């Protein structure tokens, strides 16, 4: 219930549009609530951004993901960035052997494509990823969104958004929710 969310004092939402699966095929899937959520946040006037949970292995797959997410987004114009959310899953996932050079290149390519589409890109990561999977210096032109689950910010690098819990509660949303 996005009206309840807004009325509770929440200032913005980040909506998942879809994801690429972990399996070898890397099938892309639209989030079952993406279009409903886009419509509802727009109707209640809650500022929002969107993200795609990437498991891209190269720039070609990034292009596929961007095309996929822009198709879902359609005519909606997010107030906040479109986020590249790539996360390490497991040693069995299709992305298990990703290296920092390739992932940084994927993030840079995502940013370029999102800018070309007229939107602001953002890069999501956790502390471990920032040390092992990205060359952050090369990505500084984009805003950063950090997942760091603790009660105070201790990360030594500039970030624009801080996800500090995955077990928050918000009126209008059933179950646990990430809070930023």
N, C-alpha and C positions, 0 to 999 in steps of 0.2 A: 504494500500500500504506500505508494510514493508520496501521497499527500501527508500521511502520518510521518514518514521519514523527514520530509521538509519541515513540517510543523514541530518536530522534536528538536530542531536547531541544527540539523546536519546541513553543512554548507555546500557540499558537492557529492557527486557519485562518479565512480569509474565502472563502466559496464563492460563485461566480457562479451565480445562479439562472437568468438569462436576459438577453436584450437586445432592444432595438428596432433594426431595421435602418436603415441610412443613407438608403435610397432614398425616393422621394416617398411611397410607401405607408406606410412606417414599420411594417412588419410585425413583430410581437413573436414571439420565438423562445425556447423553453425550452432552456437549456444541456443538451446531451446527457448530461452526467455529474451534473447537479444532484441528482437523487434518490438516485443511487448514493452520491455523496459525503456527502449529509446522513445517510444510513443508516450509512455507515461511520464518520464522525467521532463520531456518537452512540454507536455500538457500542464504540469504543476509548476513549471518554471524553475526547476532545480538545475543549476549548472552541472555539466557532466563532461567526462572524457570517456574514451573507450580503449580497450586493449584486445590484443590477439595473443593467445598463448602459443608461442612459436616453438617448433622443434625443427626449424630449418637447418639444413646441413651445408647450404651454400647460397650464393646470391640468387641463383635461379629459383630456388625454393622460397626465398624471401619475396621475390616478385610474385610468385603464385599466391603467397599468403596476403600480400598487400592487395592484389586484385580481388581476392576472396573477401577480405574485410571491407574494402570499399564498396563492393556489391551489396553486402549486408547493410552498410551504413546508408547507402542510397542518397537521398536528398537531405539527410540530417547533417547539421553543422555543429559539431561539438564545441562547447565553450572552452574546454580544456584539451590537453594533448591527446594524440593517438599513440598508444604505448606499445613498444616492443618488449614483450615479456618472455624471455627465453630462460629456462631453468634446467639445471642438471636433474635428471630423474633417477637413474640407476645405471649400474654396469650392464644391464640387459637392454636398455633403451637404445633406439636408433642413434641417439646423440652421444652415446657413451664415450666416444673417442674425439669429441670436439676439442679443438685447441683455441687458444686465445687469439691468434692471428685470424683464423677463419671466423670466429664469432664476432670479433671487432669489425671485420669487413662486412659481415651480415648486418650488424647494427648500423653501420655507416650507410649501407645500401638502403636499409629500411628508412632511415632518416631522410635520405635524398628523395626517395620515392614519395614519402608522405609530404615533404615540402613541395615537391612538384605537383602534388594533388591539391595543394592549397591549405594544408593543415600543419599544425605544430607537432613534431615527433617528440617522444620522451623514451628514455631507456630505463627499464626496471631491472634491479638486481639486488642480491644480498651481499653482505660483507665478503663472504668466501668467494663468490663469483667475481667481485670486483678485484680481488687479489689474484685469482687463478684463471679467469676466463675472459677478461677484458683488458685492453689497453685504454684506461679511462682518459688519459691525456688526449688521445685522438678523438674522443667522443664529447669533449667539453662543450662543444657548440650546442649540444642538446641538453635539455633539462634532465636531471636524474631523479629517479624514484627508488628509494632504498627501503628494503624490508629488513628491519632490525628490531626484534621482539624483546624489548627491555623498557624500563620506565624512564630512562633519560637518554638523550642523544649523546653518543660518544664517538661516532664515526668521524674520522679526521678529514673528510673530503666534503666539498660543497654538494648539497642535495636540495632539490626544490620540494620534494614530498617525502614524508617519512611514514611508512607503514609500521606501527609499533605493536600491533597485536592482530591475531587472527581469531580471537575468541571474544570479540566485542559483542554488545547487544545494541540494537537500534529499534525503537518502536516502528512497526510497519514491516519489519523484516523478520521472518521466522528463522530461528537457529543462529549460530555464530556467524559473525561478519568481520571482515578485515576493517580496521579503523586506521585512518591516516591523519 
